């Protein structure tokens, strides 16, 4: 049960005591049989367990990420078994009060298994309205795991396409240089808009390009597309420090440092136009 908590366990013993039966139930056993026993009685317990396995229903051809976020929102306790329609791989997720406790697939456990399962685009899944896993092995929320799963999936795709990418690098760099020389500096445009519409009260401390944010912005953009939120226009980071950060996507990520007392809502409205 420690290694495979998703598999129902029926305990059989010839040395039964009330204390032993209580311990078996507390440990997560679905059945307890004293020897000697009738084989028909054991068969009935097995069939009853199998029926219970699907009591929460079955869904076909769904997005695992969207559905599992609903589980979190409803604070549901359940065990979910998934089948990836593309690869045929199977996995299991354990939820307790809406929190993801553990995940298993293809020899992987915990967060590693969750990343793999959450990368599946279309799955069939069945729901059991109980969770036998009592020890929490996953300590990140579903949104964070979804983001990381998509990032890992993108990295895997990038590795497969690396040869094609390398052939295009020189061409892209040449085109980028041309675009950079012909396109007005977005930093000047952003700074002018804030000064014209807000003035000195905009709280702008500094503005610059920083490509180290590009990967983060790409992940947020993909997340927005995943949930149908539309095109990413900006990200406002409240860092609980003297300066907050505004990130504006583009050919290069524009970074604005603003003081924490700036008119945040007005700045967001202006830069979102």
C-alpha positions in Angstrom: 0.0 0.0 0.0 3.0 2.3 0.5 4.2 1.8 -3.1 0.9 1.4 -4.9 -1.8 3.1 -2.8 -4.1 3.2 -5.8 -4.6 -0.6 -5.7 -7.4 -1.7 -3.4 -6.2 -4.1 -0.7 -8.2 -6.8 1.1 -6.6 -8.3 4.1 -7.1 -12.0 5.0 -6.0 -13.4 8.3 -6.4 -16.5 10.5 -5.5 -14.5 13.7 -8.3 -11.9 13.7 -8.8 -9.6 16.6 -11.0 -6.4 16.9 -7.8 -4.4 17.2 -6.3 -5.9 14.0 -9.5 -5.2 12.1 -9.5 -1.6 13.3 -5.9 -1.1 12.3 -6.6 -2.6 8.8 -9.4 -0.1 8.3 -7.4 2.8 9.5 -4.6 1.8 7.2 -6.8 2.0 4.2 -7.8 -1.6 3.5 -11.0 -1.9 1.6 -11.9 -5.3 3.0 -11.1 -7.6 5.9 -11.7 -11.4 5.7 -11.2 -13.9 8.5 -10.1 -17.5 7.8 -11.7 -19.8 7.1 -13.9 -18.1 4.6 -16.2 -18.9 1.7 -14.8 -18.0 -1.7 -18.2 -16.5 -2.7 -17.9 -14.0 0.2 -14.4 -12.9 -1.1 -15.8 -12.6 -4.6 -18.6 -10.4 -3.3 -16.1 -8.1 -1.6 -14.0 -7.8 -4.8 -17.0 -7.0 -6.9 -18.3 -4.5 -4.4 -14.9 -2.8 -4.4 -14.8 -2.7 -8.3 -18.2 -1.1 -8.4 -17.1 1.5 -5.9 -14.1 2.3 -8.0 -16.3 3.9 -10.7 -18.9 5.5 -8.4 -17.7 9.0 -9.2 -18.3 8.6 -12.9 -16.2 8.4 -16.0 -15.4 11.2 -18.5 -14.0 10.8 -22.0 -11.9 13.1 -24.2 -11.4 15.9 -21.6 -8.6 18.4 -20.8 -6.9 17.1 -17.7 -5.8 20.6 -16.6 -9.2 22.2 -16.8 -11.0 19.3 -15.0 -8.4 19.0 -12.2 -8.6 22.7 -11.4 -12.3 22.2 -10.8 -11.5 19.4 -8.4 -9.2 21.8 -6.5 -11.9 24.6 -6.5 -14.6 22.2 -5.1 -12.2 20.9 -2.5 -13.0 17.3 -3.5 -11.5 14.2 -1.9 -11.1 11.5 -4.6 -8.9 9.3 -6.6 -8.7 10.0 -10.4 -7.4 7.5 -12.9 -6.4 8.8 -16.3 -5.7 7.4 -19.7 -3.8 9.5 -22.2 -5.5 9.1 -25.6 -2.4 9.9 -27.5 0.2 7.6 -25.9 -2.0 5.1 -24.1 -0.2 5.7 -20.9 -2.1 5.6 -17.6 -1.8 7.6 -14.4 -3.5 8.1 -11.0 -4.0 11.3 -9.0 -4.9 11.5 -5.3 -6.9 14.5 -4.0 -7.7 15.3 -0.4 -10.0 18.3 0.3 -9.0 19.7 -3.1 -5.2 19.4 -2.6 -3.2 17.1 -4.8 -1.6 14.6 -2.4 0.2 12.3 -4.8 0.5 11.1 -8.4 1.7 7.9 -10.0 2.5 7.0 -13.7 5.0 4.8 -15.5 7.3 4.4 -12.5 7.2 8.0 -11.5 5.8 9.3 -8.2 4.9 12.6 -6.6 5.5 15.9 -8.5 7.5 14.1 -11.3 4.4 12.0 -12.1 2.1 15.0 -11.8 4.2 16.9 -14.4 3.9 14.0 -16.8 0.2 13.6 -16.3 -0.6 17.3 -16.6 1.2 17.4 -19.9 -1.4 15.1 -21.5 -3.7 17.1 -23.8 -6.7 14.8 -24.0 -7.6 12.0 -21.5 -10.3 9.6 -20.4 -10.7 9.6 -16.6 -12.6 7.8 -13.9 -13.3 9.2 -10.5 -13.5 7.3 -7.1 -14.9 9.3 -4.3 -12.3 8.5 -1.7 -8.5 8.9 -1.3 -6.4 6.1 0.2 -3.2 8.1 0.1 -2.8 9.6 3.6 0.7 11.1 3.2 1.0 14.2 1.1 3.8 13.8 -1.5 3.0 16.8 -3.6 3.5 20.3 -2.1 2.7 22.6 -4.9 -0.7 23.9 -6.1 -2.2 22.8 -9.4 -1.6 26.1 -11.2 2.2 25.9 -10.5 2.3 22.2 -11.6 0.4 23.0 -14.8 2.8 25.8 -15.6 5.8 23.6 -15.0 4.3 20.7 -16.9 3.7 23.0 -20.0 7.3 24.3 -19.7 8.7 20.8 -19.6 6.5 19.8 -22.5 7.7 22.8 -24.5 11.3 21.9 -23.7 10.8 18.4 -25.0 9.3 19.7 -28.2 12.1 22.1 -28.6 14.7 19.3 -28.2 13.0 17.4 -31.0 13.0 20.4 -33.3 16.5 21.6 -32.4 18.0 20.7 -35.8 15.4 22.8 -37.6 15.9 25.7 -35.2 19.6 25.7 -35.6 19.2 26.0 -39.4 17.0 29.1 -38.9 19.0 30.9 -36.3 21.2 32.9 -38.6 18.2 34.0 -40.7 16.2 35.0 -37.6 19.1 37.0 -36.2 19.4 38.9 -39.4 15.7 39.6 -39.5 15.8 40.7 -35.8 18.6 43.1 -36.5 16.6 44.7 -39.3 13.4 44.9 -37.2 15.3 46.4 -34.3 16.8 49.1 -36.5 13.5 50.0 -38.2 11.1 49.7 -35.2 10.8 52.6 -32.7 12.1 51.9 -29.3 9.1 50.7 -27.2 10.7 52.0 -24.0 10.4 55.6 -25.3 6.8 55.0 -26.3 5.9 53.6 -22.9 7.6 56.3 -21.0 6.0 59.1 -23.1 2.5 57.6 -22.7 2.9 57.5 -18.9 4.3 61.0 -18.7 1.6 62.4 -21.0 -1.4 60.7 -19.2 -0.2 60.5 -15.6 2.8 62.9 -15.4 5.3 62.7 -12.6 2.8 60.9 -10.3 3.3 57.7 -12.4 6.0 56.7 -10.1 8.3 55.4 -12.8 11.8 54.8 -11.3 13.5 53.0 -14.2 12.6 51.3 -17.6 14.8 48.9 -19.6 14.8 45.7 -21.6 15.6 42.4 -19.9 15.5 39.2 -22.0 15.8 37.1 -18.8 12.1 37.6 -18.3 11.2 36.2 -21.8 10.7 32.6 -20.6 8.5 33.6 -17.8 6.4 35.8 -20.1 6.1 33.0 -22.6 4.8 30.6 -19.8 2.2 33.2 -18.7 1.1 33.8 -22.3 0.6 30.0 -22.9 -1.3 29.8 -19.6 -3.6 32.5 -20.7 -4.1 30.9 -24.1 -4.8 27.5 -22.3 -7.7 29.1 -20.4 -8.9 31.3 -23.2 -8.0 34.5 -21.4 -6.8 36.3 -24.6 -3.6 38.0 -25.5 -1.2 38.8 -22.7 -0.8 42.6 -22.4 1.2 43.0 -19.2 2.2 41.5 -15.9 2.2 43.5 -12.6 4.4 42.0 -9.8 3.7 43.3 -6.3 7.0 42.4 -4.6 6.2 44.0 -1.2 9.3 46.1 -1.7 9.8 49.8 -2.4 9.6 49.1 -6.1 7.0 47.0 -7.9 7.7 45.5 -11.4 5.6 45.8 -14.6 6.5 43.5 -17.5 5.3 44.4 -21.0 5.7 41.7 -23.7 7.2 42.4 -27.0 10.2 41.5 -29.2 12.1 42.2 -26.0 10.4 42.2 -22.6 10.1 45.8 -21.3 10.7 46.1 -17.5 9.3 49.0 -15.6 10.3 49.7 -12.0 7.6 51.8 -10.3 7.3 52.8 -6.7 4.6 51.0 -4.6 2.5 54.2 -4.2 2.0 54.6 -7.9 -1.6 54.8 -9.4 -1.5 51.1 -10.2 -4.9 50.7 -11.8 -4.5 53.7 -14.0 -1.1 52.6 -15.3 -2.4 49.1 -16.0 -5.3 50.7 -18.0 -3.0 52.9 -20.0 -0.5 50.2 -20.9 -3.3 47.7 -21.7 -4.7 49.8 -24.5 
